[in-house]
Amino acid sequence: YEDARLAALSDLETRKSVMKEQQRRVQVLASLTRLRLLASNPRLFDAHTTVSSSKLARLLELVDELVASGQRALVFSQFTSHLALVKEALDARGVKHVMLDGSTPARQRRARVAAFQDGEAPLFLISLKAGGTGLNLTSATNVIHLDPWWNPAVEDQASDRAHRLGQRKPVTIFRLVAMGTIEEQLLVMHRQKRSLVERVLEGKAG
């Protein structure tokens, strides 16, 4: 991760004099996205790497704990490629799950929601964009966010899928964050944004 971060900084500095402001912004965003992918799973940065993902390892530990106790969970990621690696790991362990992303047809979407709600699988893998709104998944008592998004409100909307009318049990929300990476900075930004919203609502923005 540190090698990739330093390489991105070096590249931005080297090309600084030849890039227009808009180009530089695009380049910065691309570099940040690569670092976010790398923080989630090294295979998202380099498909051929042999470096393992500590985040995936922790997720599988958590899944084992939840499934063993009969609990069910929604697993969110912004990256469908990240969910694909999680699916691969779950398949290898024989853990039942359903998955939904932006490419899922409407009919299959309804069928997969019904399958999860009816208890056919303990895990529902959902892309943040596809499942942030419009779903009622009250059979889940846990929500796991695999990677922080820029806007905490989007994550909150996703978590609310388990907090809909009809939910009678407490819902636990987990956020898996790679220490020493851009993800920690995103959480700092989350706190700042939430604090700003609270001040505005209280009439103290000034």
C-alpha positions as CSV (number, residue, x, y, z in Angstrom):
1,Y,0.0,0.0,0.0
2,E,2.8,2.4,0.9
3,D,4.6,1.7,-2.3
4,A,1.4,2.5,-4.3
5,R,0.8,5.7,-2.3
6,L,4.3,7.0,-2.9
7,A,4.2,6.1,-6.6
8,A,0.9,8.0,-6.9
9,L,2.4,11.1,-5.2
10,S,5.5,10.9,-7.4
11,D,3.5,10.6,-10.6
12,L,1.2,13.5,-9.7
13,E,4.2,15.7,-8.9
14,T,6.1,14.7,-12.1
15,R,3.1,15.5,-14.3
16,K,2.0,18.6,-12.4
17,S,3.5,21.1,-14.9
18,V,1.9,19.5,-17.9
19,M,-1.6,18.8,-16.5
20,K,-4.5,21.3,-16.5
21,E,-6.5,21.7,-13.3
22,Q,-9.3,19.5,-14.4
23,Q,-6.9,16.8,-15.6
24,R,-5.2,16.9,-12.3
25,R,-8.4,16.5,-10.4
26,V,-9.3,13.4,-12.5
27,Q,-5.8,12.0,-11.9
28,V,-6.1,12.6,-8.1
29,L,-9.5,10.9,-8.0
30,A,-8.1,7.9,-9.9
31,S,-5.2,7.6,-7.6
32,L,-7.4,7.7,-4.5
33,T,-9.7,5.1,-6.0
34,R,-6.7,2.7,-6.6
35,L,-5.6,3.2,-3.0
36,R,-9.2,2.5,-1.8
37,L,-9.2,-0.8,-3.8
38,L,-5.8,-1.7,-2.5
39,A,-6.9,-1.1,1.1
40,S,-9.8,-3.5,0.6
41,N,-8.0,-6.3,-1.2
42,P,-4.6,-6.4,-2.9
43,R,-6.1,-8.5,-5.7
44,L,-8.3,-5.5,-6.7
45,F,-5.0,-3.6,-7.4
46,D,-3.1,-6.5,-8.9
47,A,-5.1,-9.5,-9.9
48,H,-1.9,-11.7,-9.8
49,T,-0.6,-10.8,-6.4
50,T,-0.1,-13.4,-3.7
51,V,-0.5,-10.9,-0.9
52,S,-3.5,-11.8,1.2
53,S,-6.3,-9.5,2.3
54,S,-6.5,-9.0,6.1
55,K,-10.0,-7.4,5.5
56,L,-11.3,-10.5,3.8
57,A,-9.8,-12.7,6.5
58,R,-11.6,-10.6,9.2
59,L,-14.8,-10.6,7.3
60,L,-14.8,-14.4,7.0
61,E,-14.1,-14.7,10.8
62,L,-17.1,-12.4,11.4
63,V,-19.3,-14.3,9.0
64,D,-18.4,-17.6,10.8
65,E,-19.4,-16.0,14.1
66,L,-22.7,-14.7,12.8
67,V,-23.7,-17.8,10.9
68,A,-22.8,-20.1,13.9
69,S,-25.1,-18.1,16.1
70,G,-28.0,-18.1,13.5
71,Q,-27.7,-14.5,12.6
72,R,-28.0,-12.9,9.2
73,A,-26.3,-10.0,7.6
74,L,-26.3,-7.5,4.7
75,V,-22.8,-7.0,3.2
76,F,-22.2,-3.7,1.3
77,S,-19.4,-2.5,-0.9
78,Q,-19.2,0.3,-3.4
79,F,-17.1,-2.0,-5.6
80,T,-18.8,-4.9,-7.4
81,S,-15.3,-6.3,-8.0
82,H,-14.8,-6.4,-4.2
83,L,-18.1,-8.3,-3.7
84,A,-17.0,-10.7,-6.4
85,L,-13.9,-11.7,-4.4
86,V,-16.0,-12.0,-1.3
87,K,-18.4,-14.3,-3.2
88,E,-15.5,-16.4,-4.4
89,A,-14.3,-16.9,-0.8
90,L,-17.8,-17.7,0.5
91,D,-18.3,-20.2,-2.3
92,A,-15.0,-21.9,-1.4
93,R,-16.2,-22.2,2.2
94,G,-19.7,-23.4,1.2
95,V,-21.5,-20.4,2.9
96,K,-24.9,-19.7,1.3
97,H,-25.5,-16.2,0.1
98,V,-27.4,-14.1,-2.5
99,M,-26.0,-11.1,-4.4
100,L,-27.4,-8.0,-5.9
101,D,-25.7,-5.3,-8.0
102,G,-26.5,-2.8,-10.7
103,S,-26.6,-5.5,-13.4
104,T,-29.2,-7.6,-11.7
105,P,-32.5,-7.6,-13.7
106,A,-35.6,-6.4,-11.8
107,R,-37.2,-9.8,-11.7
108,Q,-34.1,-11.5,-10.3
109,R,-33.7,-8.6,-7.9
110,R,-37.2,-9.3,-6.4
111,A,-36.5,-13.0,-6.3
112,R,-33.2,-12.6,-4.5
113,V,-34.7,-10.2,-1.9
114,A,-37.5,-12.7,-1.3
115,A,-35.0,-15.5,-1.0
116,F,-33.1,-13.6,1.7
117,Q,-36.2,-12.5,3.5
118,D,-37.4,-16.1,3.5
119,G,-34.2,-17.4,5.1
120,E,-32.7,-19.2,2.2
121,A,-29.3,-17.7,2.8
122,P,-27.7,-15.9,5.8
123,L,-25.8,-13.4,3.8
124,F,-26.9,-10.8,1.2
125,L,-24.0,-9.2,-0.8
126,I,-25.2,-5.8,-2.1
127,S,-23.4,-3.1,-4.1
128,L,-23.9,0.3,-2.4
129,K,-25.3,1.9,-5.5
130,A,-27.8,-0.8,-6.3
131,G,-29.0,-1.4,-2.8
132,G,-28.7,1.9,-1.0
133,T,-32.5,2.6,-1.4
134,G,-35.7,0.9,-2.2
135,L,-35.1,-2.4,-0.4
136,N,-36.8,-3.8,2.7
137,L,-34.5,-6.4,4.3
138,T,-35.8,-6.6,7.9
139,S,-34.7,-10.3,8.3
140,A,-31.1,-9.0,8.7
141,T,-29.9,-8.1,12.2
142,N,-26.4,-7.1,11.0
143,V,-25.0,-4.8,8.4
144,I,-21.4,-5.0,7.3
145,H,-19.8,-2.2,5.3
146,L,-16.7,-3.5,3.6
147,D,-15.3,-0.1,2.5
148,P,-16.1,3.5,3.5
149,W,-17.8,5.8,0.9
150,W,-17.1,9.5,0.5
151,N,-20.6,10.4,1.7
152,P,-21.6,8.9,5.1
153,A,-25.3,9.6,4.3
154,V,-25.1,7.0,1.5
155,E,-23.8,4.4,4.0
156,D,-26.6,5.3,6.4
157,Q,-29.2,4.9,3.7
158,A,-27.8,1.4,3.0
159,S,-27.9,0.5,6.7
160,D,-31.5,1.6,6.8
161,R,-32.4,-1.4,4.6
162,A,-32.4,-3.4,7.8
163,H,-34.0,-0.7,9.9
164,R,-37.3,-0.6,7.9
165,L,-40.8,-0.9,9.3
166,G,-41.3,-4.4,10.6
167,Q,-37.8,-4.8,12.2
168,R,-38.3,-5.9,15.8
169,K,-34.7,-6.7,16.7
170,P,-31.6,-4.6,17.3
171,V,-29.4,-4.1,14.2
172,T,-25.6,-4.1,14.6
173,I,-23.5,-2.2,12.1
174,F,-19.9,-3.2,11.4
175,R,-17.4,-1.1,9.4
176,L,-14.2,-2.9,8.3
177,V,-11.4,-0.3,8.0
178,A,-7.8,-0.9,7.0
179,M,-5.5,0.8,9.5
180,G,-2.9,3.2,8.1
181,T,-4.7,3.7,4.8
182,I,-7.0,6.3,3.1
183,E,-9.9,4.5,4.7
184,E,-9.0,6.0,8.1
185,Q,-9.0,9.5,6.5
186,L,-12.4,8.9,5.0
187,L,-13.8,8.1,8.5
188,V,-12.4,11.4,9.8
189,M,-14.2,13.1,6.9
190,H,-17.4,11.2,7.9
191,R,-17.2,12.6,11.4
192,Q,-16.6,16.2,10.1
193,K,-19.6,15.9,7.7
194,R,-21.9,14.5,10.4
195,S,-20.8,17.2,12.8
196,L,-21.6,19.9,10.2
197,V,-25.0,18.5,9.6
198,E,-25.8,18.4,13.3
199,R,-24.7,22.1,13.7
200,V,-26.9,23.1,10.7
201,L,-29.9,21.3,12.1
202,E,-29.3,23.0,15.5
203,G,-29.0,26.4,13.8
204,K,-25.3,26.7,14.8
205,A,-23.7,26.6,11.3
206,G,-22.3,30.1,11.7
